[in-house]
Amino acid sequence: MSALNFKTLKESFDRDGYVFIPGFLSPEEVKTMNENVKRFISEKIPSMSTGHYFYEDQNDPSTLKQMQDMEKYDPYFQSLAVGSKFEEIAETLLSDKAIAKTVEYFNKPPRIGKATPPHQDGYYFMLKPAHAVTMWLALEEVDGDNGCVHYVKGSHLKGMRPHGKTQTLGFSQGITDFGTEEDIANEVPMPAKPGDLLIHHALTIHRAEGNKSITRSRRAMGLIYFGASAKEDVDAKERYMKQLQEERRGEV
Ligand SMILES: O=C(O)CCC(=O)C(=O)O
């Protein structure tokens, strides 16, 4: 990757609500990351809290779709989030100290990987203001067939949209009025190669299609950083987590 121009990155992030950095990781770095993901899955899942990992089909471990808080379980993923080049870019885009919140894994297993509902991460974060970024790094080739991310350009400038419950494990909330003319006109698909990095603002609307391929998975890493100056609405968050637990137990 040629040297990044932080000023240009920040300008396009502020304007569009996202940036795309091709080849952010070298093929060697992607190989190391893939090896660590594989190691993590076999070593750590047995000790992870429920709610930190999800399968498309609970009875089939090959359908692992999502993991979160990986940095809490493993030093490799901790070092990815803190004191890293990801953190450096987060600080540039936020113009703030960046607090690493979580390291995630997103897969869409072949054929059964479900769509990611349109949403704004800020709805889940409950921050005032929604001063945070999400990074999404392709671990393999991702395109329209296996479910690339789509961004609605400029949507971060238009505030929070209404969200409601979805049936998608790991993405319990989605925008209820998504699909306006403006959404459709401004939507941009983001195919990516291994090592390419997407970064979006906490208010940027995004979604992904399901995986239509019968042979290819769709694996990616996610990293979330909050701006240190934003305040977490702790009460709202607690209420929301309780609601999720109740939904999971089928109480509501
Ligand atoms: O990987 C996906 O399908 C969506 C990821 C996402 O919504 C996010 O990183 O905020």
The ligand as an ORCA input file, in Angstrom:
! r2SCAN-3c Opt
* xyz 0 1
  O     -20.439     -7.840      7.574
  C     -21.581     -7.425      7.434
  O     -22.419     -7.974      6.727
  C     -22.033     -6.173      8.111
  C     -21.046     -5.612      9.053
  C     -21.601     -4.424      9.759
  O     -22.772     -4.157      9.764
  C     -20.689     -3.571     10.480
  O     -19.462     -3.809     10.443
  O     -21.167     -2.607     11.098
*
